[in-house]
Amino acid sequence: MARTGRKAEMRHVSFNMPVEVHQDYITVAQSRGVDLSAVLNWVLAEFRPTLLMRHAQHMAAMLRASAAGLPQSEVASPDSQEALARAKELMGQLQEMASKLAGQAGGEQRREAG
């Protein structure tokens, strides 16, 4: 995205996050001398290319599935419900792990600064 001298149009976003994650981001913001929104914008901007790439890969996979004659959607079966439940469980575990890693990184930064 090229800079044209004009500020990009902004939208207000509001969401909930776990207290531990919030504290991690506050710690990072304070160590950088910025506010929470600056850190969240930085994180989102850093992850955006990865997110867009994953979306493009998903869309390409859906096109391949369509070309192979596979159904684009199907009624949820017990197997798909189990798979969805397992995926949600794994996502929760990944989020927990990310929070712990962020906490460790924040602790290391505090030790280095102190």
Backbone as a printed PyTorch tensor [residue, N CA C, xyz], in Angstrom:
tensor([[[  0.8420,  -1.1560,   0.0000],
         [  0.0000,   0.0000,   0.0000],
         [  0.8940,   1.2280,   0.0000]],

        [[  0.8120,   2.0290,  -1.0170],
         [  1.6450,   3.2080,  -1.1450],
         [  1.0900,   4.3410,  -0.3020]],

        [[  1.9890,   5.1110,   0.2460],
         [  1.5740,   6.2800,   1.0310],
         [  1.3660,   7.4470,   0.0810]],

        [[  0.2520,   8.1020,   0.2250],
         [ -0.0640,   9.2240,  -0.6540],
         [ -0.0730,  10.5420,   0.0970]],

        [[  0.2830,  10.5210,   1.3720],
         [  0.2520,  11.7300,   2.1550],
         [ -1.0530,  11.9130,   2.8990]],

        [[ -2.0790,  11.1930,   2.5020],
         [ -3.3660,  11.2530,   3.1900],
         [ -3.4730,  10.0840,   4.1450]],

        [[ -4.1470,  10.3270,   5.2620],
         [ -4.3700,   9.2300,   6.2100],
         [ -5.4550,   8.3120,   5.6750]],

        [[ -5.2860,   7.0320,   5.9280],
         [ -6.2900,   6.0480,   5.5080],
         [ -7.5610,   6.2490,   6.3200]],

        [[ -8.6860,   5.9640,   5.7180],
         [ -9.9600,   6.0250,   6.4260],
         [ -9.9410,   4.9560,   7.5080]],

        [[-10.4220,   5.3030,   8.6650],
         [-10.3790,   4.3840,   9.8000],
         [-11.7920,   3.9560,  10.1800]],

        [[-11.9050,   2.7910,  10.7610],
         [-13.1610,   2.2580,  11.2820],
         [-12.9390,   1.8820,  12.7460]],

        [[-13.9560,   2.1180,  13.5520],
         [-13.9160,   1.7400,  14.9590],
         [-14.1800,   0.2420,  15.0690]],

        [[-13.4210,  -0.4500,  15.8970],
         [-13.5950,  -1.8800,  16.1280],
         [-13.6360,  -2.1090,  17.6300]],

        [[-14.5320,  -2.9470,  18.0590],
         [-14.6390,  -3.2820,  19.4670],
         [-14.7780,  -4.7920,  19.5880]],

        [[-14.0130,  -5.3860,  20.4770],
         [-14.1010,  -6.8240,  20.6770],
         [-13.5730,  -7.1720,  22.0550]],

        [[-13.8520,  -8.3680,  22.4950],
         [-13.3730,  -8.8680,  23.7820],
         [-12.1500,  -9.7360,  23.5590]],

        [[-11.2580,  -9.7340,  24.5410],
         [-10.1070, -10.6260,  24.5050],
         [ -9.8310, -11.1000,  25.9250]],

        [[ -9.1920, -12.2520,  26.0500],
         [ -8.8700, -12.7480,  27.3950],
         [ -7.9980, -11.7310,  28.1520]],

        [[ -8.1990, -11.6640,  29.4580],
         [ -7.4770, -10.7060,  30.2920],
         [ -5.9660, -10.8830,  30.1550]],

        [[ -5.4970, -12.1340,  30.1140],
         [ -4.0580, -12.3810,  30.0210],
         [ -3.4870, -11.8080,  28.7230]],

        [[ -4.2130, -11.9970,  27.6320],
         [ -3.7710, -11.4930,  26.3280],
         [ -3.7590,  -9.9690,  26.3550]],

        [[ -4.7990,  -9.3830,  26.9190],
         [ -4.8890,  -7.9240,  27.0290],
         [ -3.6800,  -7.3890,  27.7950]],

        [[ -3.3630,  -8.0230,  28.9080],
         [ -2.2310,  -7.5660,  29.7130],
         [ -0.9200,  -7.6890,  28.9450]],

        [[ -0.7780,  -8.7530,  28.1650],
         [  0.4300,  -8.9170,  27.3430],
         [  0.5720,  -7.7600,  26.3650]],

        [[ -0.5250,  -7.4060,  25.7010],
         [ -0.4720,  -6.3140,  24.7310],
         [ -0.2380,  -4.9630,  25.4110]],

        [[ -0.8160,  -4.7660,  26.5920],
         [ -0.5780,  -3.5290,  27.3510],
         [  0.8980,  -3.4300,  27.7210]],

        [[  1.4870,  -4.5460,  28.1420],
         [  2.8990,  -4.5670,  28.5020],
         [  3.7710,  -4.1830,  27.3100]],

        [[  3.4720,  -4.7540,  26.1620],
         [  4.2300,  -4.4240,  24.9530],
         [  4.0460,  -2.9480,  24.6040]],

        [[  2.8160,  -2.4630,  24.6900],
         [  2.5450,  -1.0560,  24.3690],
         [  3.3370,  -0.1360,  25.2860]],

        [[  3.3310,  -0.4150,  26.5700],
         [  4.0610,   0.4290,  27.5200],
         [  5.5570,   0.3900,  27.2500]],

        [[  6.0800,  -0.7830,  26.9100],
         [  7.5210,  -0.8820,  26.6550],
         [  7.9260,  -0.1180,  25.3990]],

        [[  6.9920,   0.0490,  24.4660],
         [  7.2620,   0.7930,  23.2370],
         [  6.8510,   2.2630,  23.3350]],

        [[  6.1940,   2.6230,  24.4220],
         [  5.7730,   3.9970,  24.6060],
         [  4.6090,   4.4010,  23.7180]],

        [[  3.7340,   3.4360,  23.4090],
         [  2.5600,   3.7150,  22.5780],
         [  1.3230,   3.1840,  23.2950]],

        [[  0.1460,   3.4600,  22.7260],
         [ -1.0780,   2.9540,  23.3360],
         [ -1.4490,   1.5880,  22.7500]],

        [[ -2.4570,   0.9880,  23.3550],
         [ -2.8880,  -0.3500,  22.9540],
         [ -3.3090,  -0.3950,  21.4940]],

        [[ -4.0320,   0.6150,  21.0270],
         [ -4.5050,   0.5840,  19.6390],
         [ -3.3300,   0.5810,  18.6510]],

        [[ -2.2420,   1.2710,  18.9870],
         [ -1.0710,   1.2700,  18.1030],
         [ -0.4670,  -0.1300,  18.0060]],

        [[ -0.3990,  -0.8270,  19.1260],
         [  0.1520,  -2.1930,  19.1180],
         [ -0.7710,  -3.1270,  18.3400]],

        [[ -2.0750,  -3.0190,  18.5630],
         [ -3.0100,  -3.8860,  17.8380],
         [ -2.9750,  -3.6000,  16.3380]],

        [[ -2.8990,  -2.3430,  15.9500],
         [ -2.7760,  -2.0060,  14.5270],
         [ -1.4950,  -2.5800,  13.9440]],

        [[ -0.4090,  -2.5160,  14.6910],
         [  0.8770,  -3.0700,  14.2440],
         [  0.7600,  -4.5880,  14.0500]],

        [[  0.1790,  -5.2740,  15.0390],
         [  0.0210,  -6.7350,  14.9590],
         [ -0.8550,  -7.1090,  13.7670]],

        [[ -1.9610,  -6.4050,  13.6030],
         [ -2.8700,  -6.6980,  12.4940],
         [ -2.2020,  -6.4350,  11.1470]],

        [[ -1.4550,  -5.3530,  11.0460],
         [ -0.7660,  -5.0470,   9.7920],
         [  0.2910,  -6.1040,   9.4750]],

        [[  0.9840,  -6.5930,  10.4940],
         [  2.0020,  -7.6250,  10.2910],
         [  1.3860,  -8.9410,   9.8250]],

        [[  0.2110,  -9.2800,  10.3570],
         [ -0.4260, -10.5660,  10.0440],
         [ -1.2620, -10.5150,   8.7670]],

        [[ -1.6220,  -9.3210,   8.3240],
         [ -2.5350,  -9.1810,   7.1850],
         [ -2.0850,  -9.9440,   5.9350]],

        [[ -0.8150,  -9.8430,   5.5020],
         [ -0.4180, -10.5970,   4.2990],
         [ -0.6170, -12.1030,   4.4610]],

        [[ -0.3290, -12.6200,   5.6400],
         [ -0.5200, -14.0520,   5.8940],
         [ -2.0000, -14.4150,   5.8090]],

        [[ -2.8410, -13.5840,   6.4000],
         [ -4.2770, -13.8250,   6.3640],
         [ -4.8030, -13.8070,   4.9330]],

        [[ -4.3720, -12.8200,   4.1510],
         [ -4.8310, -12.7360,   2.7620],
         [ -4.3340, -13.9350,   1.9440]],

        [[ -3.1170, -14.3840,   2.2160],
         [ -2.5800, -15.5540,   1.5170],
         [ -3.3830, -16.8050,   1.8750]],

        [[ -3.6950, -16.9700,   3.1450],
         [ -4.4970, -18.1260,   3.5620],
         [ -5.8800, -18.0940,   2.9150]],

        [[ -6.4600, -16.9090,   2.8270],
         [ -7.7700, -16.7820,   2.1820],
         [ -7.6660, -17.1730,   0.7040]],

        [[ -6.6310, -16.6910,   0.0240],
         [ -6.4420, -17.0280,  -1.3890],
         [ -6.2360, -18.5360,  -1.5650]],

        [[ -5.4720, -19.1540,  -0.6650],
         [ -5.2560, -20.5980,  -0.7310],
         [ -6.5740, -21.3470,  -0.5290]],

        [[ -7.3890, -20.8650,   0.3970],
         [ -8.6940, -21.4940,   0.6360],
         [ -9.5710, -21.3910,  -0.6050]],

        [[ -9.6110, -20.2070,  -1.1950],
         [-10.4400, -20.0130,  -2.3880],
         [ -9.9360, -20.8920,  -3.5440]],

        [[ -8.6210, -21.0170,  -3.6850],
         [ -8.0690, -21.8830,  -4.7290],
         [ -8.4520, -23.3430,  -4.4670]],

        [[ -8.4090, -23.7570,  -3.2080],
         [ -8.7990, -25.1320,  -2.8610],
         [-10.2840, -25.3620,  -3.1520]],

        [[-11.1070, -24.3640,  -2.8840],
         [-12.5340, -24.4960,  -3.1760],
         [-12.7640, -24.6130,  -4.6850]],

        [[-12.0060, -23.8550,  -5.4710],
         [-12.1150, -23.9630,  -6.9340],
         [-11.6970, -25.3500,  -7.4180]],

        [[-10.6070, -25.8730,  -6.8510],
         [-10.1470, -27.2140,  -7.2310],
         [-11.2030, -28.2550,  -6.8630]],

        [[-11.8020, -28.1120,  -5.6780],
         [-12.8420, -29.0450,  -5.2470],
         [-14.0430, -28.9690,  -6.1790]],

        [[-14.3980, -27.7670,  -6.5690],
         [-15.5260, -27.5900,  -7.4840],
         [-15.2200, -28.2260,  -8.8390]],

        [[-13.9920, -28.0200,  -9.3250],
         [-13.6020, -28.5960, -10.6130],
         [-13.5890, -30.1210, -10.5580]],

        [[-13.3170, -30.6780,  -9.3720],
         [-13.3010, -32.1280,  -9.2140],
         [-14.6990, -32.6840,  -8.9660]],

        [[-15.6920, -31.7880,  -8.9210],
         [-17.0710, -32.2390,  -8.7370],
         [-17.4380, -32.4960,  -7.2970]],

        [[-16.6390, -32.0160,  -6.3620],
         [-16.9510, -32.2020,  -4.9420],
         [-17.9640, -31.1540,  -4.5030]],

        [[-18.8390, -31.5180,  -3.5760],
         [-19.8510, -30.5510,  -3.1280],
         [-19.2090, -29.3860,  -2.3740]],

        [[-19.7270, -28.1650,  -2.6080],
         [-19.2100, -26.9810,  -1.9320],
         [-19.6660, -26.9290,  -0.4820]],

        [[-20.8190, -27.4600,  -0.2110],
         [-21.3020, -27.5140,   1.1650],
         [-22.1600, -28.7630,   1.2980]],

        [[-22.2600, -29.2070,   2.5090],
         [-23.0850, -30.3800,   2.7410],
         [-23.7460, -30.2490,   4.1040]],

        [[-24.8100, -30.9950,   4.2970],
         [-25.4820, -30.9840,   5.5910],
         [-24.5230, -31.5600,   6.6130]],

        [[-24.4890, -30.9380,   7.7670],
         [-23.5630, -31.3850,   8.8090],
         [-23.8720, -32.8260,   9.2080]],

        [[-22.8580, -33.6350,   9.1640],
         [-22.9980, -35.0280,   9.5840],
         [-22.3410, -35.1790,  10.9510]],

        [[-22.5680, -36.2950,  11.6100],
         [-21.9010, -36.5020,  12.9060],
         [-20.3780, -36.4030,  12.7710]],

        [[-19.8350, -36.8990,  11.6510],
         [-18.3930, -36.8240,  11.4490],
         [-17.9280, -35.3820,  11.3180]],

        [[-18.6750, -34.5630,  10.5710],
         [-18.2670, -33.1690,  10.4190],
         [-18.4440, -32.4070,  11.7310]],

        [[-19.4590, -32.7800,  12.5240],
         [-19.6360, -32.1510,  13.8370],
         [-18.4620, -32.4910,  14.7530]],

        [[-18.0150, -33.7330,  14.7160],
         [-16.8580, -34.1340,  15.5150],
         [-15.6180, -33.3850,  15.0640]],

        [[-15.4320, -33.2870,  13.7540],
         [-14.2660, -32.5800,  13.2240],
         [-14.2970, -31.1140,  13.6280]],

        [[-15.4610, -30.4910,  13.5820],
         [-15.5950, -29.1000,  13.9790],
         [-15.2930, -28.9340,  15.4720]],

        [[-15.8060, -29.8230,  16.2870],
         [-15.5470, -29.7620,  17.7280],
         [-14.0480, -29.9090,  18.0080]],

        [[-13.4050, -30.8240,  17.3050],
         [-11.9540, -31.0360,  17.4860],
         [-11.1730, -29.8030,  17.0220]],

        [[-11.5940, -29.2230,  15.9070],
         [-10.9090, -28.0270,  15.3960],
         [-11.0360, -26.8820,  16.4030]],

        [[-12.2250, -26.7060,  16.9940],
         [-12.4100, -25.6630,  18.0090],
         [-11.5330, -25.9180,  19.2270]],

        [[-11.4360, -27.1690,  19.6110],
         [-10.5910, -27.5330,  20.7510],
         [ -9.1260, -27.2000,  20.4540]],

        [[ -8.6750, -27.5640,  19.2550],
         [ -7.2930, -27.2720,  18.8660],
         [ -7.0320, -25.7720,  18.8010]],

        [[ -8.0020, -25.0090,  18.3070],
         [ -7.8470, -23.5590,  18.2540],
         [ -7.6950, -22.9860,  19.6640]],

        [[ -8.4740, -23.4940,  20.5830],
         [ -8.3640, -23.0490,  21.9730],
         [ -6.9930, -23.3410,  22.5420]],

        [[ -6.4660, -24.5320,  22.2410],
         [ -5.1350, -24.8960,  22.7060],
         [ -4.0680, -24.0020,  22.0900]],

        [[ -4.2230, -23.6910,  20.7960],
         [ -3.2710, -22.8010,  20.1320],
         [ -3.3170, -21.3990,  20.7400]],

        [[ -4.5040, -20.8960,  21.0280],
         [ -4.6320, -19.5810,  21.6350],
         [ -4.0060, -19.5560,  23.0260]],

        [[ -4.2060, -20.6200,  23.7820],
         [ -3.6090, -20.7330,  25.1090],
         [ -2.0910, -20.7020,  25.0050]],

        [[ -1.5470, -21.4890,  24.0590],
         [ -0.1100, -21.5600,  23.8620],
         [  0.4440, -20.1930,  23.4330]],

        [[ -0.2560, -19.5120,  22.5440],
         [  0.1780, -18.1900,  22.0900],
         [  0.1980, -17.2050,  23.2500]],

        [[ -0.8050, -17.2760,  24.1170],
         [ -0.8480, -16.3920,  25.2820],
         [  0.3350, -16.6520,  26.2020]],

        [[  0.6290, -17.9180,  26.4390],
         [  1.7610, -18.2630,  27.3050],
         [  3.0730, -17.7880,  26.6950]],

        [[  3.2370, -18.0030,  25.3880],
         [  4.4620, -17.5550,  24.7190],
         [  4.5880, -16.0360,  24.7550]],

        [[  3.4870, -15.3480,  24.5550],
         [  3.5060, -13.8880,  24.6110],
         [  3.8710, -13.4300,  26.0110]],

        [[  3.3630, -14.1210,  27.0190],
         [  3.7000, -13.7950,  28.4070],
         [  5.1710, -14.0150,  28.6950]],

        [[  5.7260, -15.0980,  28.1650],
         [  7.1550, -15.3600,  28.3520],
         [  7.9900, -14.2970,  27.6620]],

        [[  7.5880, -13.9230,  26.4600],
         [  8.3200, -12.8940,  25.7230],
         [  8.2380, -11.5670,  26.4640]],

        [[  7.0780, -11.2480,  27.0220],
         [  6.9290, -10.0150,  27.7940],
         [  7.7890, -10.0180,  29.0300]],

        [[  7.8860, -11.1680,  29.6940],
         [  8.7340, -11.2980,  30.8870],
         [ 10.2080, -11.1180,  30.5440]],

        [[ 10.6200, -11.6650,  29.4020],
         [ 12.0190, -11.5030,  28.9680],
         [ 12.3140, -10.0380,  28.6590]],

        [[ 11.3590,  -9.3530,  28.0280],
         [ 11.5510,  -7.9390,  27.7050],
         [ 11.6630,  -7.1220,  28.9840]],

        [[ 10.8500,  -7.4510,  29.9960],
         [ 10.9110,  -6.7180,  31.2540],
         [ 12.2470,  -6.9470,  31.9420]],

        [[ 12.7640,  -8.1860,  31.8940],
         [ 14.0600,  -8.4710,  32.5120],
         [ 15.1760,  -7.7210,  31.7960]],

        [[ 15.1180,  -7.6750,  30.4630],
         [ 16.1370,  -6.9680,  29.6860],
         [ 16.0950,  -5.4740,  29.9760]],

        [[ 14.8990,  -4.9280,  30.1400],
         [ 14.7600,  -3.4920,  30.3700],
         [ 15.1880,  -3.1200,  31.7940]],

        [[ 15.0130,  -4.0760,  32.7230],
         [ 15.2720,  -3.7890,  34.1530],
         [ 16.6790,  -3.9250,  34.5020]]])
